[in-house]
Each structure stands twice: as structure tokens, then as C-alpha cells.
Amino acid sequence: MSTDFSRLSLNSATTKKWTLAEAVDGCARAGIPAIGPWRDRVAEAGLDKAAKLIKDAGLRVSSLCRGGFLTAADPEGQAAALADNFEAVREAVALDTQELFLVVGGLAPGEKDVVAARQRVADRLEELVPFASENGVRLVLEPLHPMYAADRALISTLGQALDLAAPYDAKAVGVAVDTFHVWWDPELKAQIDRAGRENRIASYQVCDFNLPIAADALLSRGMMGDGVIDFGTIGTWVRDAGYKGDIEVEIFNQEIWDTDGDTVLETMKQRYAELVLPFA
């Protein structure tokens, strides 16, 4: 079994109880060369300190999570969303990553017009792309599982994400393949192939889809091997589409959060080596 962890990245959500400094130290101890921090952990540390912590540890930043939430229906909400996303771009620059995840947002309060809400995402993206591109940051559209469409992301499939990205250069807008969110899609292979042809795969995130679904559905992400996802098949499709970048492990799971962080990282490495790496 190969133990090449050169592409492995810890998304900081996986070790939610760790501060950014603790996550960085944990990666260094475990020999994990990259980290994908969430903005809340960066803010807690302070942006300049966060960048220094990561650089001093010799880690690279695989991505920054997250901007987005672009569906506000009122002018004030739209302006606030743009301002927050502009700040997220600046944070990505400071952290020396080119990949900024966007979770596009769900319906506005009281809204039922999905078509109008999706159009607002496209409108805000048109305003955001020039600023991000000027700063060398690619916006990474992340489709989320349909159960999150109403409140988190009206983009549910890789095909939808690619359609939204289509007006822009691939260096400006890419897409994420997150196994938890897209494993179920009968069009997944075709859309991964398309993403590869269009050079738009900006990130490959892995975790499992656990059953039964947790009372808080956000916490149904599991360690690879604990759920129903076929990592061999999806990983082969992503590999054959030409993706050679970092592979982030992003898990929201209370049991994992309650487990010692170093133990989580060792399990993560073992499952990655067994289930993900052979197909990467």
C-alpha cells in the first residue's frame, strides 16, 4: 500500500475543535503537506498571523472555505454579500491560495422562486469574477447535495456548476468535486469528463456519506470507508479527467469532532492510503 501523502490536505472543518494553530501543528506532526482552512479559523487567528503560521510550518494552502451566499433579494443584502466575498478574495491572496470556494446560497427568506434565486447567483458572480481575477484568485463553485438546496446551495449538480461557470475563463471560475455532495448523480461521470475537458476541476474533496442521515444533516459526512461512497470509481473518473491537485478531506461529524485530533489524522491517512490514493 502506497504511503505517498504529497497530495493530501486537511480541511480544517475535519478537526473542528482545533484552532488553526493546532491544525497546522497537527498536519506538521502527521506529515500532511497542505491545509484548507475555513475563514472562521483564519479570523480567530488573525489573517497575517494565520498566513505566517501556515508558511512557517512549510504547508501550502489548498483552498479557502468559503465565500458565496449570493442569493439575497434586497440591495442591502446583495451589497453585503459582495463586500464579504471581496474580503474573502483578499484573504485568499494573503494566504497564498488561488482557490476560493463558493457555496452559492439558498432561497431568500420567504422566497419560493428558485429560478429567480439562481439568476441572482449568476448576476452576483458576474460582479465578483473581475475582482477575483484581478487578484489571481479562482472562484470554485461547489454543488451541494440537493437536501441543502433550500437553505445553502441552489446548485446541486456538477452540471449546474459547469453551466454557471461557462461564461468565464477556466482560470477565473472552476468547480469542486466533493464526493459527499455528488456521488449520487447519474450524470456524474459525464460531468467530470466535461469538467476535465474544460479544465475546470479546481478541487477534489473526499469524505463518505453516512447512514442513517444525522438529525442535523450537515453532520452526515463520514470518514472514508464508513459510508456508501465508491471512492475507487469516482477517484478514477477524476484522475482520468486530468486532475492532479490536492485532495482535501473535509468531514462534518460530531463523533469525529469529539475524537482526539491526532487520532483523526492518523485514521484519515490510513483511509486515504487505502481507499483514495490508489485511484488518484
C-alpha positions as CSV (number, residue, x, y, z in Angstrom):
1,M,0.0,0.0,0.0
2,S,1.4,3.4,-1.1
3,T,2.1,6.0,1.6
4,D,2.5,8.9,-0.7
5,F,0.7,11.7,1.1
6,S,2.1,14.5,-1.1
7,R,-1.4,15.5,-2.4
8,L,-3.3,15.1,0.9
9,S,-4.8,18.1,2.5
10,L,-6.7,18.6,5.8
11,N,-9.7,20.8,5.6
12,S,-9.9,22.5,8.9
13,A,-13.6,21.5,9.4
14,T,-12.5,17.9,9.9
15,T,-10.8,18.9,13.2
16,K,-13.4,21.5,14.2
17,K,-12.3,21.8,17.8
18,W,-8.7,22.6,16.9
19,T,-7.6,26.2,16.4
20,L,-5.8,27.0,13.2
21,A,-2.5,26.8,15.0
22,E,-3.4,23.4,16.4
23,A,-4.5,22.2,13.0
24,V,-1.3,23.4,11.4
25,D,0.8,21.8,14.1
26,G,-1.2,18.6,13.7
27,C,-0.5,18.5,9.9
28,A,3.2,19.0,10.5
29,R,3.3,16.2,13.0
30,A,1.4,13.9,10.7
31,G,3.3,14.7,7.6
32,I,0.3,16.2,5.8
33,P,1.6,18.9,3.5
34,A,-1.4,21.0,2.9
35,I,-4.4,22.6,4.7
36,G,-7.7,24.0,3.6
37,P,-8.7,26.5,6.3
38,W,-12.1,27.9,6.9
39,R,-12.4,31.6,7.2
40,D,-13.7,31.5,10.8
41,R,-10.4,29.8,11.9
42,V,-8.4,32.4,10.0
43,A,-10.3,35.2,11.6
44,E,-9.8,33.8,15.1
45,A,-6.0,33.7,14.5
46,G,-5.9,37.0,12.6
47,L,-5.1,37.0,8.9
48,D,-1.5,37.9,9.0
49,K,-0.8,35.5,11.8
50,A,-2.6,32.8,10.1
51,A,-0.6,33.2,6.9
52,K,2.6,33.2,8.9
53,L,1.6,30.1,10.9
54,I,1.0,28.1,7.7
55,K,4.1,29.4,5.9
56,D,6.4,28.8,8.9
57,A,5.1,25.2,9.1
58,G,6.0,24.6,5.5
59,L,2.4,23.9,4.5
60,R,0.6,25.0,1.4
61,V,-3.0,26.2,1.4
62,S,-5.1,24.0,-0.9
63,S,-8.1,26.2,-0.7
64,L,-10.0,28.7,1.4
65,C,-13.5,28.0,2.6
66,R,-15.7,29.9,1.9
67,G,-17.3,32.8,0.1
68,G,-20.7,32.7,-1.6
69,F,-24.2,33.1,-0.3
70,L,-25.1,35.3,-3.2
71,T,-28.9,35.0,-3.3
72,A,-30.0,38.0,-1.2
73,A,-33.1,39.6,-2.9
74,D,-32.6,43.1,-1.5
75,P,-30.0,45.7,-2.5
76,E,-28.5,45.9,1.0
77,G,-28.1,42.1,1.3
78,Q,-26.6,42.0,-2.2
79,A,-24.1,44.7,-1.3
80,A,-23.2,43.0,1.9
81,A,-22.7,39.7,0.1
82,L,-20.4,41.2,-2.4
83,A,-18.4,43.0,0.3
84,D,-17.9,39.8,2.1
85,N,-16.8,38.0,-1.0
86,F,-14.4,40.7,-1.9
87,E,-12.9,40.3,1.6
88,A,-12.7,36.6,1.1
89,V,-10.7,37.1,-2.1
90,R,-8.3,39.4,-0.2
91,E,-7.9,36.7,2.4
92,A,-7.1,34.1,-0.2
93,V,-4.4,36.3,-1.6
94,A,-2.9,36.8,1.9
95,L,-2.9,33.0,2.5
96,D,-1.3,32.4,-0.9
97,T,-4.0,30.2,-2.4
98,Q,-5.7,30.6,-5.8
99,E,-8.8,28.6,-4.9
100,L,-11.7,30.2,-3.1
101,F,-14.7,28.0,-2.5
102,L,-18.2,29.5,-3.1
103,V,-21.3,28.0,-1.6
104,V,-23.9,30.0,-3.6
105,G,-26.7,30.2,-1.1
106,G,-30.3,29.1,-0.9
107,L,-33.7,30.8,-1.2
108,A,-34.1,34.2,0.4
109,P,-36.3,34.3,3.4
110,G,-39.9,33.7,2.4
111,E,-39.0,33.0,-1.2
112,K,-40.1,30.1,-3.4
113,D,-38.9,31.3,-6.8
114,V,-35.9,29.0,-7.4
115,V,-35.4,30.4,-10.9
116,A,-35.1,34.0,-9.7
117,A,-32.8,33.0,-6.9
118,R,-30.4,31.1,-9.3
119,Q,-30.4,34.2,-11.6
120,R,-29.3,36.3,-8.7
121,V,-26.3,33.9,-8.2
122,A,-25.4,34.4,-11.8
123,D,-25.7,38.2,-11.5
124,R,-23.6,38.4,-8.4
125,L,-21.0,36.1,-9.9
126,E,-20.7,38.5,-12.9
127,E,-19.9,41.3,-10.4
128,L,-17.4,39.2,-8.4
129,V,-15.4,37.5,-11.1
130,P,-13.4,40.6,-12.4
131,F,-12.2,41.4,-8.9
132,A,-11.2,37.8,-8.1
133,S,-9.4,37.5,-11.5
134,E,-7.5,40.7,-11.0
135,N,-6.2,39.3,-7.7
136,G,-5.3,35.9,-9.2
137,V,-8.0,34.0,-7.3
138,R,-10.2,31.4,-8.9
139,L,-13.8,31.1,-7.7
140,V,-14.6,27.5,-7.0
141,L,-18.3,26.7,-7.4
142,E,-19.3,23.8,-5.1
143,P,-22.5,21.9,-5.9
144,L,-24.1,20.7,-2.7
145,H,-26.4,17.7,-2.2
146,P,-30.0,18.5,-3.1
147,M,-31.1,18.3,0.6
148,Y,-29.3,21.6,1.1
149,A,-30.8,23.4,-1.9
150,A,-33.4,25.5,0.1
151,D,-31.0,27.0,2.6
152,R,-27.4,26.6,1.4
153,A,-26.9,26.0,-2.3
154,L,-29.3,26.1,-5.2
155,I,-26.6,24.4,-7.3
156,S,-27.0,20.7,-6.7
157,T,-25.1,19.0,-9.6
158,L,-21.7,19.3,-11.2
159,G,-23.5,20.1,-14.5
160,Q,-25.3,23.1,-13.0
161,A,-22.0,24.4,-11.6
162,L,-20.3,24.0,-15.0
163,D,-23.1,25.8,-16.7
164,L,-22.8,28.7,-14.3
165,A,-19.0,28.8,-14.9
166,A,-19.3,28.5,-18.6
167,P,-19.2,32.3,-19.4
168,Y,-15.9,32.7,-17.8
169,D,-12.3,31.6,-18.4
170,A,-11.4,28.3,-16.6
171,K,-8.7,30.2,-14.7
172,A,-11.4,32.5,-13.3
173,V,-14.1,30.1,-12.3
174,G,-13.7,26.4,-11.6
175,V,-15.7,23.7,-9.9
176,A,-15.3,21.4,-6.9
177,V,-15.9,17.6,-6.9
178,D,-17.0,16.8,-3.4
179,T,-17.8,13.1,-3.0
180,F,-20.4,13.7,-0.3
181,H,-22.4,16.0,-2.4
182,V,-22.2,14.5,-5.9
183,W,-21.8,10.7,-5.5
184,W,-25.5,10.0,-6.3
185,D,-25.6,11.9,-9.6
186,P,-26.4,9.6,-12.6
187,E,-24.6,12.1,-14.8
188,L,-21.5,12.3,-12.6
189,K,-19.1,10.6,-14.9
190,A,-20.1,12.6,-18.0
191,Q,-19.9,15.9,-16.0
192,I,-16.5,15.1,-14.5
193,D,-15.3,14.3,-18.1
194,R,-16.8,17.6,-19.2
195,A,-15.1,19.4,-16.3
196,G,-11.8,17.9,-17.3
197,R,-12.2,18.9,-20.9
198,E,-12.9,22.4,-19.8
199,N,-10.0,22.5,-17.3
200,R,-12.4,23.5,-14.5
201,I,-11.7,20.9,-11.8
202,A,-10.3,23.2,-9.1
203,S,-10.6,20.8,-6.1
204,Y,-11.3,17.2,-5.2
205,Q,-12.8,16.8,-1.7
206,V,-13.4,13.4,-0.1
207,C,-15.4,12.1,2.7
208,D,-18.1,9.4,3.0
209,F,-21.9,9.6,3.0
210,N,-23.0,8.0,6.3
211,L,-26.3,6.3,7.0
212,P,-28.6,6.9,8.8
213,I,-28.6,10.6,8.0
214,A,-27.9,12.6,11.1
215,A,-30.6,14.7,12.8
216,D,-28.5,17.6,11.6
217,A,-27.9,16.6,8.0
218,L,-24.7,18.6,7.9
219,L,-23.2,16.1,10.2
220,S,-23.7,13.1,8.0
221,R,-20.2,13.4,6.4
222,G,-18.1,10.5,7.5
223,M,-14.6,9.1,7.3
224,M,-13.8,7.4,4.0
225,G,-14.9,3.8,4.3
226,D,-17.7,4.4,6.9
227,G,-20.5,5.0,4.4
228,V,-21.8,4.2,0.9
229,I,-19.4,6.1,-1.5
230,D,-17.4,4.2,-4.1
231,F,-14.1,6.2,-4.0
232,G,-12.4,3.9,-6.5
233,T,-14.9,4.7,-9.2
234,I,-15.2,8.5,-8.6
235,G,-11.5,8.8,-8.0
236,T,-10.7,7.1,-11.3
237,W,-13.1,9.5,-13.1
238,V,-11.4,12.5,-11.5
239,R,-7.9,11.2,-12.3
240,D,-8.8,10.4,-15.9
241,A,-10.2,13.9,-16.3
242,G,-6.7,15.1,-15.6
243,Y,-6.9,16.4,-12.1
244,K,-3.6,16.3,-10.3
245,G,-4.1,18.8,-7.5
246,D,-4.5,18.4,-3.8
247,I,-7.1,16.1,-2.3
248,E,-8.9,17.6,0.7
249,V,-10.5,15.6,3.4
250,E,-13.5,17.6,4.7
251,I,-15.7,16.0,7.4
252,F,-18.5,17.3,9.5
253,N,-19.2,14.6,12.1
254,Q,-19.8,15.0,15.8
255,E,-18.1,11.7,16.7
256,I,-15.0,12.7,14.7
257,W,-15.0,16.1,16.2
258,D,-15.1,14.6,19.7
259,T,-12.1,12.3,18.9
260,D,-8.5,13.3,19.6
261,G,-7.3,15.3,16.6
262,D,-4.1,13.4,16.1
263,T,-6.0,10.1,16.1
264,V,-8.4,11.6,13.4
265,L,-5.4,12.5,11.2
266,E,-3.9,9.0,11.5
267,T,-7.2,7.4,10.6
268,M,-7.5,9.9,7.8
269,K,-4.1,9.0,6.4
270,Q,-4.8,5.3,6.6
271,R,-8.2,5.5,4.9
272,Y,-6.8,7.9,2.2
273,A,-3.9,5.4,1.5
274,E,-6.3,2.5,1.3
275,L,-9.4,4.0,-0.4
276,V,-8.4,7.2,-2.3
277,L,-4.7,7.2,-3.2
278,P,-4.8,4.0,-5.4
279,F,-7.2,5.8,-7.7
280,A,-5.7,9.3,-7.6
